[in-house]
Amino acid sequence: MKNELVVMEEVLIRKATVADLPALLNFEQGVIAFERPFDPTLAEDPISYYDLREMIISEDAEVLVGEYLGELIASGYAQIKTAKAYLNFEKYAYLGFMFTAPESRGKGVNKKIIDGLKAWSIAKNLKEIRLTVYEENENAIKAYEKVGFKKHIIEMRLED
């Protein structure tokens, strides 16, 4: 995208299609490149996090994209997951693949994606919505807190 100012009213949030896969696969590599410094356990490239084609066609997932002037600038998904038996809910929505093109960050595009995923989750009768974020990714944590997420648990690891 050229150095254009993103006008939020002109950002279209829509369901992803299989035709969006080339751009979405590039976004996925952007997510991986961004997260790699936070996670020494990631395998060497090339790697992939998601089966995006399957998520796009699945009834149990919703992949949304942000489009501006005909170009994809953002993505995110919600996927129905089965909760652990000891929790007080059976199913929940898990959010992931939150990506915004660098030149469009800080303009509220991610919030619009999350709002769309939240609406999909509510329509699926899911009251619990979760996501994971690296503890060192302070900007993402602030963005998620800004839209209502709260820190819940920290996963720890021991390396030998």
URPETA-V688511 format. One record per pair of residues at least 4 apart in sequence whose C-alpha atoms are under 8 Angstrom apart, sorted by sequence separation. I is the first residue (numbers start at 1). J is the second residue. If there is no record, write none. Layout:
{{I,J} {I,J}}
This chain:
{{6,10} {7,11} {16,20} {17,21} {20,24} {21,25} {22,26} {23,27} {24,28} {25,29} {26,30} {27,31} {28,32} {29,33} {30,34} {31,35} {32,36} {33,37} {35,39} {36,40} {43,47} {51,55} {52,56} {53,57} {54,58} {57,61} {58,62} {67,71} {68,72} {83,87} {100,104} {101,105} {105,109} {108,112} {109,113} {110,114} {111,115} {112,116} {113,117} {114,118} {115,119} {116,120} {117,121} {118,122} {119,123} {120,124} {121,125} {122,126} {133,137} {137,141} {138,142} {139,143} {140,144} {141,145} {142,146} {143,147} {144,148} {145,149} {6,11} {55,60} {56,61} {67,72} {68,73} {85,90} {100,105} {104,109} {105,110} {121,126} {122,127} {144,149} {145,150} {36,42} {55,61} {56,62} {66,72} {67,73} {83,89} {84,90} {121,127} {135,141} {144,150} {55,62} {56,63} {65,72} {66,73} {67,74} {83,90} {133,140} {55,63} {65,73} {66,74} {82,90} {83,91} {121,129} {133,141} {65,74} {66,75} {82,91} {83,92} {100,109} {65,75} {81,91} {82,92} {100,110} {64,75} {65,76} {80,91} {81,92} {99,110} {118,129} {63,75} {64,76} {80,92} {81,93} {98,110} {63,76} {64,77} {80,93} {81,94} {63,77} {79,93} {80,94} {62,77} {63,78} {78,93} {79,94} {32,48} {61,77} {62,78} {78,94} {79,95} {32,49} {61,78} {62,79} {78,95} {61,79} {77,95} {78,96} {29,48} {60,79} {61,80} {76,95} {77,96} {135,154} {28,48} {60,80} {76,96} {77,97} {28,49} {76,97} {77,98} {28,50} {75,97} {76,98} {95,117} {75,98} {76,99} {55,79} {74,98} {75,99} {74,99} {75,100} {74,100} {25,52} {73,100} {74,101} {24,52} {73,101} {93,121} {21,52} {73,104} {21,53} {93,126} {92,126} {95,129} {18,53} {74,109} {91,126} {92,127} {93,128} {94,129} {95,130} {96,131} {74,110} {92,128} {93,129} {94,130} {95,131} {96,132} {111,147} {76,113} {91,128} {92,129} {93,130} {94,131} {95,132} {18,56} {75,113} {76,114} {92,130} {17,56} {74,113} {78,117} {89,128} {16,56} {77,117} {76,117} {66,109} {78,121} {15,62} {16,63} {27,74} {66,113} {15,63} {16,64} {27,75} {65,113} {15,64} {16,65} {23,72} {64,113} {14,64} {15,65} {13,64} {14,65} {24,75} {13,65} {14,66} {64,116} {13,66} {14,67} {64,117} {12,66} {13,67} {11,66} {12,67} {62,117} {11,67} {12,68} {11,68} {10,68} {11,69} {62,120} {10,69} {6,68} {31,97} {31,98} {31,99} {28,97} {30,99} {1,71} {28,99} {27,99} {27,101} {38,134} {6,104} {11,109} {38,136} {5,104} {8,107} {13,112} {38,137} {3,103} {8,108} {13,113} {6,107} {8,109} {1,103} {13,116}}
